Amino acid sequence: MSLEQTLNELRYGGPEVRIRAAINLAQANNPQVTPYLIDALHDEEPEVRVAISRALITYRDPRSVPALISLLKDKNFVVTEAAATTLGLIGDPAAGKPLLDLMERAKAFGPNTYPQHQSVVQAIVALGRIKDPHATGAMIKMLKKGYKNSVSDWLLQVRQAAALGLGMLDQPAGTEALIETLREDERPEVRASATTALGMLRSENSFRQMVANLSMSTFENQARLWRRQEGIVIALGQRGDREAVPYLLPLVHSPYPEVRIALAETMVRLGETEKGEILIQLLRDRSPDVRHAAAQALGQLGIQAAAGPLSAVAVDPDRRVAIAALTALENIKALPSAPTAGPTAYLPTANPQPPDENSGS
C-alpha cells in the first residue's frame, strides 16, 4: 500500500480503518508523516486518538507535545494514558507541569476507574523519564500514602510506580524516601520496587546516601535495620558499581541471614573475584540458605581458591547446599586455568573494612 493511500485512510476511513492507518504509519518509520499524525490527534473517536498517540512513539517529535498535552484532559482515560506514555518517551520538559497536575488531582481525590488509575501511573513514569525535579515532593507523598481514596490494589500499584519514578529522578530527597521505605513493616511489593528504584540511581550523591545507610544509627531499632541493609546491598549490586565493595564486605558479619545472602548475590552481580575469601567464609555459615548462596556465588565467579572449601561443603547434610557445592566445583574445574593439583587449605584473612573517607585515599 502506498503512503498516499495510507494517509487517505487516516483522513477518510471509518474508525477501524483509521486505527489501521495509524499503525501502518508507525511501522513506516517515515518522519514525514508526523504532521499528519499530529493533526489526527483530534479525531472524534477515542480509540483512534489512542492509536495516534501510540503511533507517535515511533517518531518522538517535539512538535507533537502541545497536542499530546491537550489530551491529558481528555474525558477518556485510555486516551490520557496513551498521551502520558508518549509524552514521557518524548522527554520534553514542557510536559512536566501538565503531567504533575494530572498526578496531583488523582492523589487528592483518588481514581474512579481502572483506566484513570493507569493514566496516573503513566503520568508518574513519564515525570520520571522527563526527570522533572519539581515532581519529587509529589512522588514522595505518593510513595508514602498513595491516593487519598483507593480501590482494590490500586493503592499498592501507584506507590510502586512512585518508587520507580523517584528512581528515575535521582534526587537526594527521593533517595532518602526510598531508603526509608525499606523496613519490615512495609509491604514487600513496595520494598521490592524501592530496591529496584535505588538500583536505578547513578549519581555520586545517591551512592553516598546508600552506603551511609548500611550502618546502624544510634538508638536505632535493629528490627528496622536489616531490611534496609538487604535492600541497599541488592540495589548496589544492580547499580553495578564496584566502588561499593569495601562498604559491603563487613556485612559478612551481619546477624541477619537475608543480608548475608544478599551480599553473596551482589558479589556475583559486581563480578567481584578478588575478595573470594568472603564467600569462602560464608560456606561455614550456620544458615543453609547462606551456605547455598555462597557456594553458588563461588561457582559463578569461578573462584579457584575455593576448590578445597567447596569439596568439604559437598558433603553438607543439606542437599541443596551439597548440590550447589558440587556444581560450583564443576564450574571451577571447567575453567582453562584451573589448577590440577595443589594445596586445598584455606586461611582466612583479616576482616576488611571500608576505606576511611577522611584519609584522602
Residue frames relative to the residue before (quaternion, step in Angstrom):
aa qw qx qy qz dx dy dz
M 1.0000 0.0000 0.0000 0.0000 0.00 0.00 0.00
S 0.4427 -0.7074 0.4860 0.2596 3.57 -0.90 0.91
L 0.6321 -0.5258 0.4085 0.3964 3.54 -1.28 0.40
E 0.6347 0.5361 -0.3351 0.4444 3.58 0.98 -0.82
Q 0.6507 0.5101 -0.3198 0.4628 3.59 0.97 -0.82
T 0.6474 0.5163 -0.3195 0.4606 3.60 0.97 -0.82
L 0.6533 0.5003 -0.3162 0.4722 3.58 0.99 -0.80
N 0.6242 0.5225 -0.3403 0.4707 3.60 1.05 -0.66
E 0.6268 0.5230 -0.3321 0.4726 3.58 1.04 -0.74
L 0.6386 0.5246 -0.3244 0.4601 3.58 1.02 -0.80
R 0.7045 0.4641 -0.2660 0.4664 3.60 1.03 -0.78
Y 0.8579 0.2357 -0.0401 0.4549 3.53 0.73 -1.11
G 0.5552 0.6404 -0.3950 0.3545 3.62 1.17 -0.28
G 0.6137 -0.5115 0.4357 0.4146 3.54 -1.33 0.13
P 0.7498 -0.4082 0.2503 0.4566 3.65 -1.23 0.17
E 0.6787 0.4825 -0.3097 0.4590 3.60 0.85 -0.91
V 0.6488 0.5099 -0.3187 0.4664 3.58 1.01 -0.79
R 0.6505 0.5124 -0.3234 0.4579 3.61 0.99 -0.79
I 0.6226 0.5225 -0.3376 0.4748 3.59 1.04 -0.73
R 0.6565 0.5035 -0.3121 0.4671 3.57 0.93 -0.88
A 0.6381 0.5275 -0.3264 0.4562 3.58 1.00 -0.80
A 0.6326 0.5283 -0.3359 0.4560 3.60 0.99 -0.79
I 0.6497 0.5091 -0.3124 0.4702 3.57 0.95 -0.87
N 0.6709 0.4995 -0.2992 0.4592 3.59 0.93 -0.89
L 0.6486 0.5114 -0.3227 0.4622 3.58 1.02 -0.72
A 0.6159 0.5193 -0.3469 0.4802 3.58 1.11 -0.60
Q 0.6818 0.4879 -0.2840 0.4652 3.56 0.94 -0.89
A 0.5790 0.5944 -0.3766 0.4118 3.61 1.15 -0.50
N 0.1596 -0.8276 0.5205 0.1370 3.58 1.20 -0.59
N 0.4286 0.6652 -0.4693 0.3918 3.53 0.93 1.04
P 0.3667 -0.7736 0.4662 0.2227 3.62 -0.27 1.19
Q 0.5638 0.6229 -0.3909 0.3760 3.60 1.14 -0.43
V 0.6450 0.5293 -0.3358 0.4372 3.62 1.16 -0.41
T 0.4307 0.7391 -0.4510 0.2547 3.62 1.22 -0.26
P 0.6658 0.5016 -0.3444 0.4319 3.67 0.74 -0.84
Y 0.6425 0.5226 -0.3268 0.4552 3.60 1.03 -0.73
L 0.6424 0.5093 -0.3162 0.4775 3.58 1.06 -0.75
I 0.6355 0.5286 -0.3319 0.4545 3.57 0.97 -0.82
D 0.6458 0.5140 -0.3218 0.4639 3.60 0.93 -0.86
A 0.6912 0.4963 -0.2795 0.4448 3.58 1.03 -0.79
L 0.4694 0.6853 -0.4455 0.3340 3.61 1.21 -0.12
H 0.6818 0.4666 -0.2839 0.4867 3.58 1.20 -0.40
D 0.2497 0.7868 -0.5222 0.2142 3.59 1.22 0.43
E 0.5247 -0.6739 0.4260 0.2986 3.58 -1.02 0.79
E 0.6798 0.4671 -0.2912 0.4847 3.61 1.20 -0.40
P 0.4570 -0.7087 0.4540 0.2879 3.64 -0.68 1.01
E 0.6250 0.5480 -0.3554 0.4276 3.60 1.00 -0.73
V 0.6441 0.5021 -0.3188 0.4809 3.58 1.09 -0.68
R 0.6296 0.5286 -0.3404 0.4564 3.60 0.97 -0.79
V 0.6174 0.5333 -0.3318 0.4736 3.57 1.09 -0.74
A 0.6785 0.4985 -0.2926 0.4532 3.58 0.85 -0.98
I 0.6517 0.5064 -0.3153 0.4685 3.58 0.99 -0.81
S 0.6363 0.5308 -0.3291 0.4527 3.59 0.94 -0.87
R 0.6887 0.4689 -0.2846 0.4742 3.57 0.92 -0.88
A 0.6130 0.5463 -0.3534 0.4482 3.59 1.06 -0.66
L 0.6467 0.5415 -0.3198 0.4317 3.59 1.05 -0.73
I 0.4808 0.6486 -0.4443 0.3882 3.60 1.24 -0.20
T 0.6027 0.5802 -0.3555 0.4168 3.58 1.05 -0.76
Y 0.7842 0.3681 -0.1682 0.4704 3.58 0.92 -0.93
R 0.1074 -0.8431 0.5200 0.0850 3.58 1.16 -0.59
D 0.2309 0.8033 -0.5012 0.2240 3.52 0.96 0.97
P 0.4644 -0.6972 0.4644 0.2873 3.65 -0.69 0.99
R 0.5721 0.6051 -0.3884 0.3948 3.60 1.14 -0.46
S 0.6536 0.5197 -0.3186 0.4485 3.59 1.18 -0.45
V 0.4697 0.7242 -0.4257 0.2716 3.60 1.23 -0.33
P 0.6734 0.4937 -0.3450 0.4286 3.69 0.70 -0.85
A 0.6753 0.4856 -0.3060 0.4633 3.59 0.91 -0.87
L 0.6461 0.5090 -0.3203 0.4700 3.59 1.02 -0.76
I 0.6128 0.5423 -0.3470 0.4582 3.59 1.03 -0.73
S 0.6400 0.5292 -0.3328 0.4467 3.58 0.97 -0.78
L 0.6442 0.5275 -0.3210 0.4513 3.59 1.15 -0.59
L 0.5182 0.6342 -0.4278 0.3824 3.63 1.20 -0.20
K 0.6997 0.3993 -0.2626 0.5310 3.60 1.28 -0.27
D 0.3239 0.7646 -0.4962 0.2535 3.57 1.26 0.30
K 0.5218 -0.6505 0.4551 0.3122 3.58 -1.06 0.72
N 0.6768 0.4273 -0.2787 0.5307 3.58 1.22 -0.44
F 0.3350 -0.7977 0.4673 0.1818 3.57 -0.45 1.21
V 0.5292 0.5785 -0.4303 0.4473 3.60 1.20 -0.18
V 0.6172 0.5198 -0.3277 0.4914 3.57 1.11 -0.70
T 0.6453 0.5300 -0.3149 0.4512 3.56 0.94 -0.91
E 0.6453 0.5273 -0.3122 0.4562 3.56 0.96 -0.90
A 0.6720 0.4957 -0.2985 0.4621 3.58 0.89 -0.94
A 0.6537 0.5106 -0.3150 0.4612 3.58 0.97 -0.84
A 0.6524 0.5145 -0.3173 0.4572 3.60 0.94 -0.86
T 0.6357 0.5316 -0.3291 0.4527 3.57 0.97 -0.84
T 0.6919 0.4745 -0.2851 0.4635 3.58 0.83 -0.97
L 0.6321 0.5311 -0.3387 0.4514 3.60 0.97 -0.76
G 0.6457 0.5170 -0.3267 0.4572 3.57 0.98 -0.77
L 0.6858 0.4798 -0.2835 0.4680 3.57 0.97 -0.83
I 0.6064 0.5181 -0.3604 0.4836 3.60 1.14 -0.51
G 0.2594 -0.8328 0.4562 0.1763 3.55 1.09 -0.75
D 0.3869 0.7244 -0.4886 0.2947 3.59 1.15 0.45
P 0.4634 -0.7062 0.4560 0.2805 3.64 -0.68 1.02
A 0.5419 0.6356 -0.4055 0.3714 3.60 1.15 -0.45
A 0.6543 0.5163 -0.3164 0.4530 3.59 1.16 -0.48
G 0.4399 0.7426 -0.4355 0.2559 3.59 1.23 -0.25
K 0.7293 0.4381 -0.2646 0.4541 3.59 0.61 -1.08
P 0.6590 0.4890 -0.3441 0.4563 3.67 0.82 -0.76
L 0.6479 0.4986 -0.3252 0.4752 3.60 1.00 -0.74
L 0.6440 0.5189 -0.3177 0.4638 3.57 1.01 -0.80
D 0.6238 0.5319 -0.3342 0.4650 3.58 1.03 -0.77
L 0.6320 0.5293 -0.3276 0.4616 3.58 0.99 -0.82
M 0.6771 0.4877 -0.2933 0.4666 3.57 0.92 -0.88
E 0.6625 0.5202 -0.3083 0.4420 3.58 0.91 -0.88
R 0.6313 0.5293 -0.3436 0.4508 3.60 0.97 -0.76
A 0.6861 0.4745 -0.2882 0.4701 3.55 0.91 -0.87
K 0.6207 0.5487 -0.3452 0.4411 3.59 1.03 -0.75
A 0.6922 0.4942 -0.2804 0.4450 3.56 0.99 -0.82
F 0.8231 0.2615 -0.1043 0.4932 3.58 0.87 -0.92
G 0.4174 -0.6992 0.4795 0.3272 3.57 1.17 -0.48
P 0.4803 -0.6744 0.4734 0.3006 3.60 -1.07 0.66
N 0.3876 -0.7203 0.5292 0.2255 3.55 -1.19 0.59
T 0.7867 0.1971 -0.0896 0.5781 3.55 1.17 -0.56
Y 0.6304 -0.5416 0.3950 0.3914 3.55 -1.24 0.40
P 0.6392 0.5078 -0.3580 0.4532 3.67 0.87 -0.70
Q 0.6239 0.5206 -0.3490 0.4668 3.59 1.04 -0.69
H 0.6297 0.5258 -0.3236 0.4716 3.57 0.99 -0.82
Q 0.6672 0.5039 -0.3034 0.4570 3.59 0.91 -0.89
S 0.6209 0.5322 -0.3494 0.4574 3.58 1.06 -0.65
V 0.6334 0.5149 -0.3279 0.4756 3.58 1.08 -0.70
V 0.6290 0.5317 -0.3319 0.4599 3.59 0.95 -0.87
Q 0.6907 0.4659 -0.2872 0.4727 3.59 0.88 -0.89
A 0.5997 0.5448 -0.3614 0.4615 3.60 1.11 -0.57
I 0.6405 0.5204 -0.3188 0.4662 3.58 1.01 -0.82
V 0.6634 0.4958 -0.2984 0.4744 3.56 0.89 -0.95
A 0.6448 0.5286 -0.3188 0.4508 3.58 0.98 -0.86
L 0.6408 0.5182 -0.3237 0.4648 3.60 0.97 -0.82
G 0.6324 0.5162 -0.3282 0.4753 3.56 1.09 -0.69
R 0.6641 0.5025 -0.3063 0.4612 3.57 0.94 -0.86
I 0.6578 0.4948 -0.2999 0.4822 3.56 1.04 -0.79
K 0.2509 -0.7934 0.4997 0.2407 3.56 1.28 -0.58
D 0.2242 0.7753 -0.5449 0.2275 3.52 0.89 1.04
P 0.3280 -0.7822 0.4906 0.1998 3.63 -0.32 1.20
H 0.5696 0.6066 -0.3856 0.3985 3.60 1.17 -0.45
A 0.6382 0.5406 -0.3268 0.4400 3.58 1.21 -0.37
T 0.4438 0.7343 -0.4428 0.2602 3.59 1.23 -0.28
G 0.6919 0.4936 -0.2936 0.4376 3.58 0.76 -1.02
A 0.6669 0.4933 -0.3044 0.4682 3.58 0.92 -0.89
M 0.6577 0.5028 -0.3207 0.4602 3.60 0.98 -0.76
I 0.6120 0.5383 -0.3520 0.4602 3.59 1.05 -0.69
K 0.6551 0.4987 -0.3115 0.4745 3.58 0.95 -0.85
M 0.6538 0.5035 -0.3162 0.4680 3.57 0.99 -0.80
L 0.6267 0.5335 -0.3348 0.4588 3.58 1.02 -0.75
K 0.7159 0.4679 -0.2619 0.4472 3.58 0.90 -0.89
K 0.8472 0.1659 -0.0352 0.5035 3.58 0.85 -0.93
G 0.3588 -0.7349 0.5076 0.2710 3.59 1.12 -0.41
Y 0.7773 -0.2719 0.2366 0.5156 3.55 -1.10 -0.70
K 0.5670 -0.5540 0.4723 0.3853 3.53 -1.26 0.40
N 0.7626 0.0799 -0.0460 0.6402 3.55 1.09 -0.78
S 0.0021 0.8162 -0.5771 0.0277 3.58 -0.89 0.84
V 0.2619 -0.7406 0.6017 0.1447 3.51 -1.30 0.51
S 0.8408 0.1023 -0.0801 0.5256 3.59 -1.09 0.73
D 0.7502 -0.3617 0.2766 0.4795 3.59 -0.96 -0.83
W 0.2986 0.7770 -0.5096 0.2175 3.61 1.18 0.38
L 0.5907 0.5797 -0.3642 0.4270 3.57 1.07 -0.72
L 0.6627 0.5011 -0.2978 0.4702 3.57 0.93 -0.93
Q 0.6836 0.5088 -0.2967 0.4311 3.57 0.84 -0.97
V 0.6872 0.4718 -0.3044 0.4610 3.57 0.89 -0.83
R 0.6132 0.5248 -0.3547 0.4719 3.61 1.10 -0.54
Q 0.6262 0.5175 -0.3333 0.4785 3.58 1.05 -0.71
A 0.6432 0.5128 -0.3231 0.4679 3.59 0.98 -0.81
A 0.6386 0.5251 -0.3267 0.4580 3.59 1.00 -0.80
A 0.6187 0.5371 -0.3461 0.4570 3.59 1.01 -0.75
L 0.6891 0.4712 -0.2863 0.4703 3.58 0.84 -0.95
G 0.6117 0.5461 -0.3454 0.4564 3.58 1.08 -0.69
L 0.6538 0.5006 -0.3070 0.4772 3.57 0.98 -0.82
G 0.6124 0.5457 -0.3508 0.4517 3.57 1.07 -0.64
M 0.6732 0.4774 -0.2947 0.4817 3.57 1.01 -0.75
L 0.6471 0.5287 -0.3258 0.4423 3.60 1.06 -0.70
D 0.1044 -0.8416 0.5211 0.0959 3.61 1.06 -0.78
Q 0.3486 0.7047 -0.5267 0.3231 3.56 0.71 1.18
P 0.6237 -0.5826 0.3580 0.3787 3.65 -1.00 0.75
A 0.6701 0.4890 -0.3144 0.4615 3.61 0.87 -0.87
G 0.6490 0.5121 -0.3194 0.4632 3.57 1.04 -0.72
T 0.6224 0.5351 -0.3338 0.4636 3.56 1.04 -0.77
E 0.6424 0.5231 -0.3143 0.4636 3.57 0.97 -0.86
A 0.6637 0.5018 -0.3048 0.4635 3.58 0.96 -0.85
L 0.6363 0.5200 -0.3290 0.4652 3.59 1.01 -0.76
I 0.6562 0.5027 -0.3133 0.4676 3.59 0.93 -0.86
E 0.6399 0.5333 -0.3201 0.4512 3.57 1.01 -0.82
T 0.6195 0.5609 -0.3392 0.4318 3.59 1.13 -0.59
L 0.6232 0.5548 -0.3396 0.4342 3.61 1.17 -0.49
R 0.4175 0.6804 -0.5019 0.3328 3.55 0.22 1.27
E 0.6719 -0.5617 0.3240 0.3578 3.53 -1.18 0.67
D 0.7173 0.4565 -0.2672 0.4535 3.60 1.00 -0.74
E 0.5490 0.6013 -0.3973 0.4233 3.60 1.27 0.20
R 0.6131 -0.5473 0.4125 0.3929 3.57 -1.19 0.50
P 0.5145 -0.6674 0.4301 0.3238 3.63 -0.82 0.88
E 0.6204 0.5471 -0.3544 0.4361 3.60 1.06 -0.66
V 0.6591 0.4877 -0.3063 0.4836 3.58 1.03 -0.79
R 0.6157 0.5348 -0.3464 0.4636 3.59 1.03 -0.75
A 0.6526 0.5175 -0.3157 0.4545 3.58 0.93 -0.88
S 0.6642 0.4895 -0.3073 0.4740 3.60 0.96 -0.82
A 0.6372 0.5154 -0.3302 0.4683 3.59 1.02 -0.76
T 0.6355 0.5217 -0.3271 0.4657 3.59 1.01 -0.78
T 0.6434 0.5099 -0.3140 0.4769 3.58 0.95 -0.86
A 0.6545 0.5160 -0.3105 0.4572 3.57 0.97 -0.88
L 0.6443 0.5087 -0.3273 0.4679 3.59 0.96 -0.78
G 0.6453 0.5205 -0.3150 0.4619 3.57 1.09 -0.67
M 0.6245 0.5395 -0.3332 0.4560 3.59 1.24 -0.35
L 0.5510 0.6380 -0.3932 0.3671 3.59 1.19 -0.45
R 0.1240 -0.8244 0.5508 0.0399 3.57 -0.98 0.82
S 0.5478 0.6350 -0.4083 0.3605 3.61 1.17 -0.22
E 0.5930 -0.5691 0.4371 0.3652 3.55 -1.22 0.51
N 0.6225 0.5518 -0.3423 0.4369 3.58 1.04 -0.74
S 0.6620 0.4927 -0.3174 0.4672 3.60 0.93 -0.84
F 0.6018 0.5484 -0.3599 0.4556 3.59 1.06 -0.69
R 0.6713 0.4967 -0.2978 0.4625 3.58 0.88 -0.92
Q 0.6271 0.5315 -0.3353 0.4603 3.57 1.02 -0.75
M 0.6806 0.4971 -0.3015 0.4458 3.57 0.91 -0.88
V 0.7037 0.4532 -0.3000 0.4577 3.60 0.75 -0.94
A 0.6051 0.5540 -0.3594 0.4449 3.60 1.12 -0.58
N 0.7139 0.4486 -0.2480 0.4770 3.57 1.12 -0.64
L 0.4581 0.6582 -0.4674 0.3721 3.58 1.22 0.30
S 0.6844 0.4603 -0.2747 0.4942 3.59 1.21 -0.47
M 0.5158 -0.6331 0.4826 0.3168 3.54 -1.23 0.51
S 0.3903 -0.7107 0.5377 0.2313 3.55 -0.98 0.88
T 0.6499 -0.5122 0.3916 0.4023 3.55 -1.26 0.41
F 0.8469 0.0975 -0.1277 0.5068 3.55 -0.96 1.01
E 0.4157 0.7137 -0.4775 0.2998 3.61 1.18 0.30
N 0.4790 -0.6432 0.5204 0.2934 3.53 -1.11 0.76
Q 0.4311 -0.7344 0.4589 0.2535 3.58 -0.58 1.15
A 0.5771 0.5904 -0.3843 0.4132 3.59 1.13 -0.51
R 0.6666 0.4711 -0.2975 0.4951 3.60 1.21 -0.44
L 0.6020 0.6263 -0.3417 0.3586 3.56 1.20 -0.53
W 0.7226 0.5072 -0.3033 0.3585 3.56 0.66 -1.07
R 0.6149 0.5297 -0.3616 0.4589 3.61 1.03 -0.61
R 0.6350 0.5212 -0.3278 0.4666 3.56 1.04 -0.79
Q 0.6567 0.5044 -0.3124 0.4655 3.58 0.91 -0.89
E 0.6496 0.5279 -0.3198 0.4439 3.56 0.87 -0.94
G 0.6925 0.4861 -0.2828 0.4519 3.59 0.83 -0.99
I 0.6781 0.4868 -0.3027 0.4599 3.58 0.91 -0.89
V 0.6204 0.5342 -0.3492 0.4559 3.60 0.99 -0.76
I 0.6579 0.4926 -0.3077 0.4794 3.59 0.91 -0.90
A 0.6667 0.5126 -0.3050 0.4470 3.59 0.90 -0.92
L 0.6422 0.5133 -0.3300 0.4638 3.59 0.96 -0.78
G 0.6228 0.5170 -0.3379 0.4803 3.58 1.11 -0.61
Q 0.6590 0.4963 -0.3057 0.4754 3.57 0.97 -0.84
R 0.6117 0.5525 -0.3393 0.4532 3.57 1.11 -0.64
G 0.3045 -0.8134 0.4516 0.2041 3.56 1.16 -0.59
D 0.4942 0.6580 -0.4241 0.3782 3.59 1.20 0.44
R 0.3066 -0.7892 0.5033 0.1729 3.60 -0.41 1.19
E 0.4581 0.6615 -0.4552 0.3813 3.57 1.26 -0.03
A 0.6074 0.5833 -0.3462 0.4135 3.58 1.22 -0.44
V 0.4938 0.7184 -0.4187 0.2545 3.61 1.12 -0.57
P 0.6888 0.4827 -0.3285 0.4298 3.67 0.70 -0.86
Y 0.6563 0.5030 -0.3064 0.4715 3.58 1.14 -0.57
L 0.6691 0.5175 -0.2884 0.4487 3.55 1.18 -0.58
L 0.6171 0.6248 -0.3522 0.3236 3.56 0.91 -0.88
P 0.6357 0.5352 -0.3673 0.4179 3.68 0.88 -0.67
L 0.5863 0.5989 -0.3730 0.3980 3.61 1.18 -0.41
V 0.4125 0.6782 -0.4870 0.3642 3.58 1.25 0.11
H 0.7026 0.4356 -0.2488 0.5046 3.58 1.22 -0.50
S 0.3491 0.7431 -0.5053 0.2659 3.61 1.21 0.20
P 0.4434 -0.6992 0.4867 0.2787 3.61 -0.95 0.76
Y 0.6599 0.5153 -0.2989 0.4579 3.59 1.28 -0.18
P 0.4236 -0.7291 0.4692 0.2624 3.62 -0.56 1.07
E 0.5964 0.5744 -0.3730 0.4187 3.61 1.04 -0.66
V 0.6545 0.5015 -0.3083 0.4743 3.57 1.04 -0.77
R 0.6600 0.5013 -0.3131 0.4638 3.59 0.97 -0.83
I 0.6212 0.5173 -0.3393 0.4810 3.61 1.07 -0.68
A 0.6436 0.5164 -0.3186 0.4664 3.59 0.93 -0.88
L 0.6205 0.5444 -0.3393 0.4511 3.58 1.03 -0.77
A 0.6639 0.5015 -0.3084 0.4611 3.60 0.86 -0.94
E 0.6882 0.4810 -0.2921 0.4579 3.59 0.87 -0.90
T 0.6565 0.5080 -0.3139 0.4608 3.58 1.04 -0.73
M 0.5739 0.5712 -0.3795 0.4476 3.59 1.10 -0.60
V 0.6474 0.5008 -0.3160 0.4798 3.57 1.04 -0.74
R 0.6528 0.5209 -0.3240 0.4444 3.59 0.87 -0.92
L 0.7126 0.4384 -0.2486 0.4881 3.57 1.02 -0.78
G 0.3878 -0.7379 0.4723 0.2864 3.58 1.24 -0.16
E 0.2957 0.7946 -0.4780 0.2295 3.55 1.15 0.70
T 0.0161 -0.8330 0.5513 -0.0444 3.58 -0.19 1.30
E 0.6172 0.5885 -0.3448 0.3923 3.59 1.21 -0.32
K 0.7318 0.3661 -0.2147 0.5333 3.60 1.22 -0.34
G 0.1357 0.8404 -0.5123 0.1131 3.55 0.99 0.84
E 0.5594 0.6241 -0.3971 0.3741 3.58 1.15 -0.48
I 0.5771 0.5773 -0.3767 0.4379 3.58 1.19 -0.50
L 0.6835 0.4654 -0.2818 0.4867 3.57 0.94 -0.87
I 0.6113 0.5363 -0.3492 0.4655 3.57 1.06 -0.69
Q 0.6210 0.5421 -0.3328 0.4580 3.55 1.05 -0.75
L 0.6706 0.5073 -0.2992 0.4510 3.59 1.03 -0.76
L 0.5140 0.6283 -0.4287 0.3965 3.61 1.20 -0.19
R 0.6680 0.4882 -0.2832 0.4850 3.59 1.26 -0.47
D 0.4013 0.7714 -0.4389 0.2263 3.56 1.31 -0.15
R 0.5423 -0.6317 0.4528 0.3191 3.56 -1.15 0.66
S 0.6781 0.4666 -0.2915 0.4873 3.58 1.17 -0.47
P 0.4191 -0.7095 0.4985 0.2694 3.62 -0.73 0.97
D 0.5991 0.5600 -0.3680 0.4383 3.61 1.10 -0.57
V 0.6477 0.4993 -0.3128 0.4829 3.57 1.05 -0.76
R 0.6407 0.5171 -0.3287 0.4626 3.59 0.94 -0.85
H 0.6320 0.5343 -0.3207 0.4608 3.56 1.01 -0.84
A 0.6745 0.4900 -0.2936 0.4676 3.59 0.88 -0.95
A 0.6567 0.5127 -0.3147 0.4549 3.59 0.99 -0.82
A 0.6528 0.5061 -0.3200 0.4641 3.59 0.93 -0.85
Q 0.6464 0.5108 -0.3235 0.4654 3.57 0.93 -0.83
A 0.6640 0.5171 -0.3061 0.4449 3.58 0.91 -0.92
L 0.6486 0.5203 -0.3205 0.4538 3.59 0.95 -0.85
G 0.6632 0.4936 -0.3046 0.4729 3.57 1.02 -0.77
Q 0.6693 0.5025 -0.3020 0.4565 3.57 0.95 -0.86
L 0.7070 0.4346 -0.2590 0.4941 3.57 1.05 -0.72
G 0.3637 -0.7584 0.4734 0.2617 3.59 1.22 -0.33
I 0.2192 0.7899 -0.5381 0.1962 3.59 0.98 0.87
Q 0.2806 -0.8103 0.4896 0.1580 3.59 -0.14 1.26
A 0.6148 0.5645 -0.3503 0.4250 3.59 1.08 -0.63
A 0.6238 0.5610 -0.3369 0.4274 3.59 1.24 -0.28
A 0.3908 0.7529 -0.4745 0.2353 3.62 1.21 -0.07
G 0.6828 0.4905 -0.2947 0.4541 3.59 0.85 -0.93
P 0.6798 0.4770 -0.2964 0.4718 3.60 0.78 -0.95
L 0.6575 0.5066 -0.3201 0.4567 3.60 0.96 -0.76
S 0.5976 0.5587 -0.3600 0.4485 3.58 1.11 -0.64
A 0.6508 0.5023 -0.3110 0.4769 3.57 1.07 -0.73
V 0.6832 0.4835 -0.2832 0.4682 3.56 1.01 -0.83
A 0.5422 0.6443 -0.3954 0.3669 3.60 1.18 -0.39
V 0.6966 0.3947 -0.2737 0.5329 3.61 1.25 -0.20
D 0.2532 0.7872 -0.5190 0.2164 3.59 1.24 0.46
P 0.5169 -0.6577 0.4447 0.3201 3.62 -0.94 0.80
D 0.6292 0.4797 -0.3444 0.5053 3.59 1.19 -0.39
R 0.4358 -0.7447 0.4407 0.2477 3.56 -0.47 1.22
R 0.6264 0.5465 -0.3415 0.4386 3.59 0.99 -0.77
V 0.6572 0.5047 -0.3054 0.4692 3.56 0.99 -0.87
A 0.6570 0.5203 -0.3120 0.4475 3.58 0.90 -0.93
I 0.6660 0.4944 -0.3053 0.4677 3.58 0.91 -0.89
A 0.6375 0.5218 -0.3300 0.4609 3.60 0.99 -0.80
A 0.6507 0.5116 -0.3163 0.4635 3.58 1.00 -0.80
L 0.6583 0.5017 -0.3094 0.4681 3.59 0.94 -0.87
T 0.6423 0.5125 -0.3195 0.4719 3.58 0.99 -0.80
A 0.6447 0.5181 -0.3173 0.4639 3.57 0.99 -0.84
L 0.6335 0.5277 -0.3277 0.4613 3.58 1.00 -0.81
E 0.6432 0.5156 -0.3228 0.4650 3.57 0.98 -0.80
N 0.6484 0.5199 -0.3166 0.4572 3.57 0.99 -0.84
I 0.6679 0.5012 -0.3007 0.4608 3.56 0.97 -0.89
K 0.6736 0.4959 -0.2999 0.4588 3.58 0.92 -0.90
A 0.6354 0.5483 -0.3321 0.4306 3.57 1.14 -0.56
L 0.5424 0.6195 -0.4096 0.3927 3.59 1.21 -0.31
P 0.5512 -0.6459 0.4084 0.3349 3.65 -0.88 0.87
S 0.7437 0.4121 -0.2319 0.4725 3.60 1.03 -0.74
A 0.3827 0.7399 -0.4856 0.2650 3.60 1.23 0.12
P 0.4448 -0.7011 0.4821 0.2797 3.62 -0.83 0.92
T 0.4167 -0.7090 0.5135 0.2450 3.57 -1.07 0.74
A 0.7943 0.0200 -0.0053 0.6072 3.56 1.15 -0.46
G 0.3511 0.7303 -0.5402 0.2269 3.54 -1.22 0.35
P 0.6962 -0.4677 0.3271 0.4353 3.56 -1.27 0.09
T 0.2340 -0.7838 0.5628 0.1194 3.55 -1.06 0.76
A 0.4745 0.6633 -0.4569 0.3552 3.59 1.23 0.07
Y 0.1688 -0.7801 0.5960 0.0877 3.53 -1.11 0.68
L 0.1146 -0.7787 0.6149 0.0484 3.57 -0.85 1.02
P 0.3755 -0.7511 0.4893 0.2355 3.61 -0.53 1.11
T 0.3976 -0.6910 0.5505 0.2477 3.53 -1.20 0.60
A 0.6826 -0.4557 0.3553 0.4473 3.53 -1.32 0.07
N 0.6129 -0.5655 0.4030 0.3771 3.55 -1.18 0.60
P 0.3711 -0.7337 0.5171 0.2378 3.62 -0.74 0.99
Q 0.1820 -0.7714 0.6026 0.0933 3.53 -1.17 0.64
P 0.5496 -0.5963 0.4488 0.3754 3.60 -1.10 0.53
P 0.5878 -0.5938 0.3988 0.3779 3.60 -1.05 0.58
D 0.4741 -0.6436 0.5217 0.2981 3.52 -1.20 0.63
E 0.3458 -0.7761 0.4886 0.1983 3.55 -0.39 1.23
N 0.6558 0.5147 -0.3195 0.4506 3.61 1.18 -0.40
S 0.5743 0.6170 -0.3789 0.3819 3.57 1.27 -0.20
G 0.4455 -0.7069 0.4445 0.3227 3.56 1.26 -0.38
S 0.5672 0.5981 -0.3881 0.4123 3.59 1.27 0.04
